[in-house]
Amino acid sequence: MNNNTFYKQTENYVTGLFEKVHNPNLIYHNLNHTETVVERAKEIAGHYRLSERDMMILCTASWFHDTGHLFTDNAHHEEKSAAIMKEFLMSNNGESELVPEIEKAILSTKAPRHPGNLLQQILCDADTYHFGTKEFKDSNKHMREEYILNEGKMDKEQWNKKTLEMLEAHQFYTTYCLNLLEEQKKSNMKKLKKKIDAHEEKNDDLIARKNGDLVAKKNDDPVDGKDDDLIIRNTNSLTTKGIQTMLRLTSENHLKLSDMADHKANILISVNAIIISVILGVLLRKLQEAPSLTIPTLIFLLVAVTTIVIAILATRPKLSSGTFSRQDILNKKTNLLFFGNFHKASYEEYDTAMRKMMQDPDYLYGSLIKDIYQLGVVLGRKYKLVRIAYNVFMIGIVVAVLAFAIAALFFGSGEVPSATISSGPPL
């Protein structure tokens, strides 16, 4: 079959399907979105110069990837879309050999996404292209309207939080989209975060004012104890917020102190590396002419090497096993907030464990506390070694300079380099 004919038949079929099975609740996942995804897929594919066969697979998957929304709910629409595509290709176009690859491409858009090849990566990026554009605000609004019509009401602030979580978990797979869209996506995330923080601050102020009014009312006009419960609930809310703020600030301060320790250690490493290069490049060649400088030079060299070794020990990372067992999660023994405990685990294991932890406030706060404690232990070791390195450098450089001064005063004028002694007879 002629490729142009195939593309046209596919476009006409999907367009007709959206017109025939019209669903007014699809504010976002409508024909306009599908057409946009097709254009975005072609744009990305143009960068990679795909073969004609790959273009047929990609374009067909792009046209059909959201047709399932017309017949089923959001959770199962990818499978339905693939089934509609199969029926169309098998009955109308005879392109049956393309069906498995097109199906895999459509199913790759199902969350959590793990595209297996370039075509699947392009389709995933085309489907979420708007995350990295200035049109994201409008598209996000349409997505919320569609969600409310199909799933039920969700307030704006809750929607913003879920959207931010989605953006944080999202990634662009093709280098084309990473280079083109990642910065704008980060900008969109910052705007959302600003909205969420502003709303939370406003709520905190309202709760605080309300709490103050309730306490005053309780003191002036005690009723049958109902106000006590409300005051306790509001106070608990403020306490929880305060705990979260305290943990966040403590963790941030620890990280800043860790950066400072690394910076101090790097200064020592850089300075002493320069000293060693000077000693090896200049002083060692002068020792034959001035052997009295041998001991000061060796002292200087030993101090510099010792300082570098201690500074490296302060900044050298330490990794743990990187795995955890199901029993560790059940017993709340693993801190999932530290990468050293999970870097060798699979994504599915980590996702399951994290969701388990997030459902258990005691486990969650315990992990935060353990994370801060472990940061503190690492900080204590870093600053101890950095302090030792600075002491070694300070004392060592003083001793080395004194040794140079003594060698110059007591041996410098009395020594005559052997190279200058005349070999002729005395006059």
KAGI-V970482 format. One record per pair of residues at least 6 apart in sequence whose ideal C-beta (glycine too) atoms are under 8 Angstrom apart, sorted by sequence separation. I is the first residue (numbers start at 1). J is the second residue. D is the distance in whole Angstrom. If there is no record, write none. Layout:
# KAGI-V970482
i;j;d
I;J;D
I;J;D
This chain:
# KAGI-V970482
i;j;d
89;95;5
90;96;6
108;114;7
115;121;4
130;136;5
148;154;6
172;178;5
287;293;6
328;334;4
335;341;6
336;342;6
357;363;5
358;364;6
89;96;6
108;115;5
147;154;6
286;293;7
287;294;5
334;341;5
342;349;8
356;363;8
357;364;6
50;58;7
68;76;7
69;77;5
72;80;5
108;116;7
115;123;7
154;162;8
334;342;8
342;350;5
345;353;8
45;54;8
68;77;3
71;80;5
89;98;7
90;99;7
115;124;5
130;139;5
172;181;6
218;227;5
45;55;6
68;78;6
89;99;6
144;154;7
172;182;6
217;227;6
218;228;7
283;293;7
287;297;7
324;334;4
357;367;6
66;77;7
68;79;7
113;124;5
342;353;8
18;30;7
19;31;8
68;80;3
69;81;8
104;116;7
108;120;4
144;156;8
147;159;7
324;336;8
18;31;4
45;58;6
65;78;7
67;80;7
68;81;4
71;84;8
86;99;6
89;102;7
172;185;8
214;227;6
218;231;6
284;297;7
67;81;5
68;82;8
85;99;7
105;119;5
109;123;6
283;297;5
336;350;7
66;81;6
68;83;8
105;120;5
108;123;6
109;124;6
144;159;5
170;185;8
15;31;6
18;34;7
65;81;6
68;84;7
104;120;7
108;124;6
214;230;6
215;231;6
14;31;8
41;58;5
42;59;7
64;81;5
67;84;5
85;102;6
86;103;7
106;123;8
214;231;5
283;300;8
324;341;6
336;353;6
41;59;7
64;82;8
67;85;8
85;103;7
101;119;7
105;123;5
109;127;5
167;185;7
279;297;6
322;340;6
323;341;8
324;342;6
336;354;6
322;341;7
323;342;7
334;353;7
14;34;7
64;84;6
82;102;8
211;231;7
214;234;7
320;340;4
321;341;8
322;342;7
38;59;6
41;62;4
64;85;4
82;103;5
85;106;7
167;188;7
168;189;7
279;300;6
319;340;5
320;341;6
322;343;4
323;344;5
324;345;6
336;357;6
167;189;5
279;301;5
318;340;8
322;344;3
323;345;6
140;163;6
211;234;4
321;344;7
322;345;7
38;62;4
61;85;8
64;88;8
82;106;5
210;234;6
211;235;7
319;343;8
329;353;5
37;62;5
38;63;6
60;85;7
81;106;5
82;107;6
164;189;6
167;192;7
275;300;7
276;301;7
279;304;7
324;349;8
207;234;6
211;238;7
329;356;6
34;62;7
37;65;7
78;106;6
79;107;7
164;192;5
276;304;5
329;357;7
332;360;8
34;63;6
37;66;8
60;89;8
78;107;5
163;192;6
164;193;6
275;304;5
276;305;7
324;353;7
207;237;6
208;238;7
332;362;8
337;367;5
34;65;7
78;109;6
207;238;6
332;363;5
336;367;6
337;368;7
34;66;6
78;110;4
160;192;6
164;196;7
272;304;4
276;308;8
335;367;5
33;66;7
34;67;8
272;305;8
337;370;8
338;371;6
204;238;7
332;366;6
337;371;5
160;195;6
161;196;6
272;307;5
273;308;7
335;370;5
131;167;6
160;196;5
272;308;5
335;371;6
338;374;6
29;66;5
204;241;6
60;98;7
64;102;7
157;195;8
56;95;7
131;170;6
157;196;7
160;199;8
268;307;6
269;308;5
272;311;8
335;374;7
29;69;4
65;105;8
132;172;7
268;308;7
57;98;6
61;102;5
65;106;5
56;98;6
60;102;5
64;106;6
128;170;6
157;199;5
269;311;5
26;69;6
268;311;4
269;312;7
26;70;8
57;101;5
61;105;4
65;109;6
128;172;8
53;98;8
57;102;5
61;106;5
132;177;7
266;311;8
23;69;7
265;311;4
23;70;6
58;105;7
125;172;5
265;312;8
29;77;8
57;105;6
125;173;6
129;177;7
132;180;7
133;181;7
136;184;8
3;52;6
7;56;8
10;59;7
14;63;5
18;67;8
21;70;4
124;173;6
125;174;5
132;181;3
136;185;8
265;314;5
266;315;7
6;56;7
10;60;6
14;64;6
17;67;6
21;71;7
131;181;7
132;182;6
134;184;7
265;315;5
125;176;8
132;183;8
133;184;6
137;188;8
7;59;6
11;63;6
18;70;7
121;173;4
122;174;6
125;177;4
129;181;7
132;184;5
136;188;5
262;314;8
3;56;7
10;63;5
14;67;6
17;70;7
121;174;5
132;185;4
261;314;7
262;315;5
10;64;8
131;185;5
137;191;8
261;315;8
118;174;8
132;188;7
112;169;8
131;188;7
61;119;7
65;123;7
115;173;6
58;119;5
62;123;6
57;119;6
61;123;5
65;127;7
54;118;8
58;122;6
62;126;6
54;119;6
58;123;6
17;84;8
314;381;8
315;382;7
50;118;8
314;382;5
50;119;8
48;118;7
314;385;4
313;385;5
314;386;5
48;122;7
311;385;7
13;88;6
310;385;6
311;386;7
314;389;7
74;150;7
45;122;6
73;150;7
74;151;8
10;88;8
44;122;5
310;388;6
311;389;5
13;92;7
310;389;4
41;122;6
44;125;6
41;123;6
44;126;6
307;389;5
310;392;6
9;92;7
10;93;8
43;126;8
9;93;6
40;125;8
41;126;4
307;392;5
37;123;8
40;126;4
306;392;5
307;393;4
6;93;6
38;126;8
6;95;7
37;126;5
40;129;4
303;392;6
307;396;7
37;127;6
303;393;7
306;396;7
1;93;6
37;129;8
304;396;8
1;94;7
36;129;8
303;396;3
1;95;7
36;130;8
302;396;8
303;397;6
300;396;8
303;399;7
299;396;7
300;397;8
303;400;6
299;399;6
300;400;4
299;400;5
296;400;6
299;403;5
300;404;8
296;403;4
295;403;6
296;404;4
296;406;8
28;139;7
293;404;7
296;407;5
295;407;7
28;142;4
293;407;5
27;142;5
28;143;5
292;407;4
27;143;8
292;408;8
28;145;8
29;146;7
251;368;7
258;375;7
265;382;8
290;407;8
27;145;5
28;146;5
247;365;8
254;372;6
261;379;7
268;386;8
27;146;4
292;411;4
26;146;6
251;371;7
255;375;7
258;378;7
262;382;8
265;385;8
292;412;6
25;146;6
247;368;5
251;372;6
254;375;4
258;379;6
261;382;4
265;386;5
268;389;5
272;393;7
27;149;7
243;365;7
247;369;7
250;372;5
254;376;6
257;379;6
261;383;6
264;386;5
268;390;7
271;393;8
290;412;7
292;415;6
25;149;4
251;375;7
258;382;7
265;389;7
291;415;7
25;150;5
247;372;7
254;379;6
261;386;5
268;393;6
290;415;7
48;174;8
257;383;8
264;390;8
47;174;8
290;417;8
48;176;7
289;417;5
47;176;5
288;417;8
44;174;6
289;419;7
44;176;5
44;177;7
112;347;8
112;351;7
